[in-house]
């Protein structure tokens, strides 16, 4: 049994689907009371909160592998890596694939959760993705209503990654041998700027999408509405003044999957309906 946390998210959803299609027994965890409508047949859904280890114990019972998602709001919500992993071990979990952040490797984010996973006594694999292509969904309403993308640092390019590629790497690490003790940096195949992303969305729609540049202050004010301040500052640092490492294209997706990661333009074409 493989337990997937964050099962309704941009990585968890395709991961659950891929595992189910591969014939694995899967438990999909989310904080919602009811199963999301697109959970594949045969997948068990359980409501659980990573900040409440007691709620995790029934889901972990009988599991042997765990996909553990880190999000920026976990520390503020009181989530504790040690308590989560204790509950996983008690349920029988032997292998954990942890979705971390490239910012841990570049020093922008705390290594606390990664350190907890690596010191857990479980076989571990750490995934450190850069920015997600799916972050562009935040522009969907403005594109639908005004054919405009508004973002800061319009010409700063980063190698963002398709969440489906993250899910594919996670599936390999959960199901196949040889990934224990590995840390993979996951990026797309090329750096792409917000201005170029707007153009790619326009190409996918067959219509021009304008780009309007925000100031850093405007972006910070907007982001503080839904993100903790330390996460906002770290994110703006990456977006506006990335290090060479943050702009580097990593070979790890190709090494694990035997193929190149998908481009932002391919992601935009596949998700064009969200922007129509």
C-alpha positions in Angstrom: 0.0 0.0 0.0 1.3 3.5 -0.9 -0.1 6.5 0.9 -0.1 9.8 -0.9 -0.5 13.0 1.0 -1.7 16.1 -0.8 -3.6 13.8 -3.1 -5.8 16.6 -4.5 -2.9 18.9 -5.5 -1.0 19.5 -8.7 1.5 16.7 -7.9 -0.6 14.4 -5.8 -3.5 14.1 -8.3 -1.4 12.8 -11.2 0.7 10.6 -8.8 -2.4 8.9 -7.5 -3.6 8.3 -11.0 -0.3 6.9 -12.2 0.1 4.6 -9.2 -3.5 3.3 -9.6 -2.9 2.7 -13.3 0.3 0.7 -12.5 -1.8 -1.6 -10.3 -0.7 -0.3 -6.9 -2.9 -0.2 -3.9 -3.2 3.5 -3.0 -4.6 5.5 -0.1 -5.2 9.1 -1.1 -5.0 11.6 1.9 -6.6 15.0 1.9 -8.1 17.4 4.5 -11.5 17.3 2.8 -14.3 15.2 4.3 -15.3 13.6 1.0 -13.2 12.0 -1.8 -12.5 14.3 -4.7 -14.5 13.5 -7.8 -11.5 12.5 -9.9 -10.0 9.8 -7.5 -9.6 6.7 -9.6 -11.7 3.6 -9.0 -10.2 1.4 -6.4 -8.2 4.1 -4.6 -9.1 4.5 -0.9 -9.6 8.0 0.3 -9.0 9.1 3.8 -9.4 12.5 5.5 -6.3 13.4 7.5 -4.3 16.4 8.6 -0.5 16.4 8.7 -0.7 18.7 11.7 -2.7 16.1 13.6 -0.7 12.8 13.7 -3.5 11.0 15.4 -5.6 11.4 12.2 -2.8 9.8 10.2 -2.6 6.5 12.0 -5.6 4.8 10.4 -4.4 5.8 6.9 -0.8 4.5 7.6 -2.0 1.2 8.9 -0.7 -1.5 6.6 1.2 0.9 4.3 4.7 0.3 3.2 5.5 3.5 1.3 4.6 7.2 1.7 4.7 10.2 -0.5 5.0 13.1 1.9 4.3 16.7 0.6 5.9 19.7 2.2 4.1 23.0 1.9 5.1 26.5 3.1 2.2 26.6 5.6 3.0 23.4 7.4 5.3 24.9 10.1 2.7 27.6 10.9 0.0 24.9 11.1 2.0 23.0 13.6 3.0 20.0 11.4 6.0 18.2 12.9 8.1 15.9 10.7 9.1 13.7 13.6 5.5 13.0 14.7 4.4 12.3 11.1 7.2 9.9 10.5 6.7 8.2 13.8 3.1 7.5 12.8 4.2 6.2 9.4 6.7 3.8 11.0 4.1 2.6 13.4 1.8 1.8 10.5 4.5 -0.2 8.7 5.9 2.3 6.3 9.5 1.5 5.2 10.0 4.0 2.4 9.3 7.7 2.1 9.5 10.0 -0.9 9.5 13.6 0.3 8.5 16.5 -1.9 10.7 19.3 -0.6 11.9 22.5 -2.4 14.9 23.5 -4.4 15.1 26.4 -2.0 16.4 24.0 0.7 19.4 23.3 -1.4 20.0 26.9 -2.2 19.6 28.0 1.5 16.4 30.0 1.0 14.2 27.5 2.9 14.8 25.8 6.2 16.2 22.2 6.0 14.2 21.1 9.1 11.7 18.8 7.4 14.3 17.3 5.1 16.6 16.6 8.1 13.7 14.9 9.8 13.0 12.7 6.9 16.7 11.8 6.4 17.1 11.0 10.1 13.9 9.0 10.3 15.4 5.5 9.9 13.2 5.0 6.8 14.5 4.5 3.3 14.2 8.0 1.9 14.2 9.9 -1.4 14.1 13.7 -1.5 12.6 15.6 -4.5 13.6 19.3 -4.7 11.6 20.9 -7.5 11.9 24.5 -8.6 8.9 26.6 -9.6 5.9 24.7 -10.9 4.4 25.4 -14.4 1.0 25.2 -12.6 1.8 28.4 -10.7 0.5 30.0 -13.9 -3.0 29.0 -12.8 -3.0 32.1 -10.6 -3.3 34.1 -13.9 -6.2 32.1 -15.2 -9.0 34.6 -14.3 -7.1 37.6 -15.6 -6.4 35.7 -18.8 -10.0 34.6 -19.2 -11.5 38.1 -18.6 -8.8 40.5 -19.8 -6.3 38.4 -21.8 -3.6 39.8 -19.5 -0.9 38.3 -17.3 0.3 40.4 -14.4 3.5 39.4 -12.6 6.8 40.8 -11.3 10.3 40.4 -12.8 8.9 39.9 -16.3 12.2 39.0 -18.0 13.8 36.9 -15.3 13.8 33.3 -16.6 13.7 30.1 -14.4 13.4 26.5 -15.5 9.9 25.8 -14.1 8.7 22.2 -14.1 5.5 20.4 -15.1 3.9 18.9 -12.0 3.2 15.8 -14.0 7.0 15.3 -14.4 7.4 15.6 -10.6 4.7 13.0 -10.2 6.4 10.7 -12.6 9.7 10.9 -10.7 7.9 10.3 -7.4 6.2 7.2 -8.9 9.6 5.8 -9.9 11.0 6.5 -6.5 8.1 4.9 -4.8 7.9 1.8 -7.0 11.3 1.0 -8.2 14.6 0.2 -6.5 17.7 2.3 -6.7 16.4 5.6 -5.5 17.0 5.3 -1.7 19.3 8.0 -0.3 19.0 10.1 -3.4 18.2 13.8 -3.6 16.9 14.9 -7.0 16.7 18.5 -8.2 13.7 18.7 -10.6 13.5 21.4 -13.3 12.0 21.9 -16.7 14.2 21.7 -19.9 14.8 25.4 -20.2 14.5 28.7 -18.4 11.3 30.6 -19.2 10.3 34.1 -18.1 6.9 35.3 -17.1 6.7 37.3 -20.3 7.5 34.2 -22.3 4.9 32.2 -20.3 2.2 34.8 -21.1 3.1 34.4 -24.8 3.0 30.6 -24.5 -0.5 30.8 -23.0 -1.5 33.1 -25.8 -0.2 30.6 -28.4 -2.1 27.8 -26.7 -5.3 29.9 -26.9 -4.7 31.2 -30.4 -5.0 34.8 -29.1 -2.6 37.4 -27.9 -2.1 37.6 -24.1 -0.6 40.8 -22.9 2.0 41.0 -20.1 1.8 43.7 -17.4 4.7 43.9 -15.0 4.1 44.4 -11.3 6.5 46.1 -8.9 8.1 44.0 -6.2 6.0 45.9 -3.6 2.8 45.2 -5.5 3.7 41.5 -5.8 4.6 41.2 -2.1 1.3 42.8 -1.0 -0.6 40.4 -3.1 1.3 37.3 -2.0 1.0 38.1 1.7 -2.7 37.5 1.4 -2.2 33.8 1.1 1.5 33.0 2.1 3.5 33.5 5.3 5.9 36.4 5.1 9.2 34.3 5.2 7.9 32.2 2.3 6.9 35.4 0.4 10.4 36.9 0.8 12.1 33.7 -0.2 9.8 33.4 -3.3 10.4 37.0 -4.4 14.1 36.4 -3.9 14.1 33.5 -6.3 11.8 35.2 -8.8 13.7 38.5 -8.9 17.3 37.6 -8.1 17.8 33.9 -8.7 21.2 32.3 -8.0 23.0 30.5 -10.9 22.0 27.2 -9.3 18.3 28.3 -9.4 18.6 29.1 -13.1 20.4 25.9 -13.9 18.6 23.2 -15.8 19.0 19.9 -13.8 19.5 16.6 -15.6 17.7 14.6 -12.8 14.3 14.3 -14.5 16.0 12.8 -17.6 18.2 10.5 -15.5 15.2 9.1 -13.6 12.7 8.9 -16.4 14.9 8.3 -19.4 13.3 11.3 -21.2 13.4 15.0 -21.2 11.0 17.0 -19.0 8.1 18.7 -20.7 8.2 22.4 -21.7 6.0 25.2 -20.3 4.5 25.5 -23.8 3.4 21.9 -23.7 1.9 22.4 -20.2 0.0 25.5 -21.4 -1.4 23.6 -24.4 -2.5 20.7 -22.2 -4.2 23.1 -19.8 -5.5 25.7 -22.2 -9.1 25.2 -21.1 -8.4 26.8 -17.7 -7.5 30.0 -19.5 -10.3 30.2 -22.1 
